[in-house]
Amino acid sequence: EMPSLNTLHLSGNGLTGTLPSDVQISPNLVDISLSHNRLEGKIPRKFQERVWFNLDLSYNKFGGTLTGSFASVLGNLTVLKDL
């Protein structure tokens, strides 16, 4: 248990498998990046029902249905790029 953990970046580490549906997320964790791995399965509701500063799950093989509120947030995102 790491209650003060607020950032977790594990991108590009070759992670495989699924994210457990009963995953416990520290209340202080607001920035997570699991991009560029080989994760699959559904995105757990606990990930979808949180407010994140940064959530990057890109370049994996997730599937399934998103909750309505999470899908709505994704539809309203603005992508910022360095110019």
Phi and psi in degrees as a GROMACS rama.xvg file:
@    title "Ramachandran Plot"
@    xaxis  label "Phi"
@    yaxis  label "Psi"
@TYPE xy
-130.961  80.479  MET-2
-64.794  -22.6673  PRO-3
-95.1491  1.0509  SER-4
-64.9053  122.398  LEU-5
-117.423  -14.745  ASN-6
-135.438  133.427  THR-7
-139.809  110.723  LEU-8
-117.202  113.112  HIS-9
-126.606  32.0461  LEU-10
-67.6199  143.735  SER-11
65.1593  31.2772  GLY-12
-104.743  7.40319  ASN-13
69.5106  25.3323  GLY-14
-66.2109  138.854  LEU-15
-128.466  165.859  THR-16
102.091  -158.403  GLY-17
-119.411  160.652  THR-18
-86.8558  127.503  LEU-19
-64.0752  139.824  PRO-20
-66.981  -22.4177  SER-21
-101.892  24.6458  ASP-22
-56.67  138.286  VAL-23
-100.159  123.63  GLN-24
-114.22  126.597  ILE-25
-57.1561  138.343  SER-26
-59.8004  -24.0853  PRO-27
-85.9252  -11.3729  ASN-28
-74.3358  112.706  LEU-29
-123.005  -5.56143  VAL-30
-138.07  109.605  ASP-31
-134.775  134.075  ILE-32
-131.418  115.949  SER-33
-120.797  23.4703  LEU-34
-67.7688  162.766  SER-35
56.2763  46.9255  HIS-36
-125.212  -162.702  ASN-37
-125.024  43.4299  ARG-38
-77.6359  148.63  LEU-39
-143.505  -179.716  GLU-40
91.5094  -162.32  GLY-41
-87.1246  149.823  LYS-42
-79.6459  118.637  ILE-43
-57.6869  146.693  PRO-44
-55.7277  -35.025  ARG-45
-61.6806  -31.2274  LYS-46
-72.792  -36.733  PHE-47
-79.2124  -23.9138  GLN-48
-96.844  8.63061  GLU-49
-103.112  161.207  ARG-50
-98.8493  122.612  VAL-51
-112.285  145.661  TRP-52
-76.6298  -42.5459  PHE-53
-146.629  127.8  ASN-54
-134.706  111.126  LEU-55
-121.966  106.994  ASP-56
-115.73  16.7647  LEU-57
-66.4522  159.297  SER-58
57.647  47.5607  TYR-59
-128.171  -167.136  ASN-60
-124.078  43.4794  LYS-61
-68.7282  151.096  PHE-62
-144.914  -172.731  GLY-63
97.6062  -171.895  GLY-64
-102.522  138.259  THR-65
-90.2113  150.054  LEU-66
-64.3763  153.932  THR-67
-57.113  -43.0652  GLY-68
-68.5742  -37.4095  SER-69
-68.6635  -43.7898  PHE-70
-61.9216  -37.585  ALA-71
-65.0809  -43.167  SER-72
-62.4115  -44.0426  VAL-73
-61.54  -37.1374  LEU-74
-68.2008  -19.3666  GLY-75
-105.106  6.86226  ASN-76
-72.3087  148.266  LEU-77
-110.298  130.068  THR-78
-92.9984  125.797  VAL-79
-104.221  132.752  LEU-80
-125.216  147.709  LYS-81
-71.4379  131.042  ASP-82
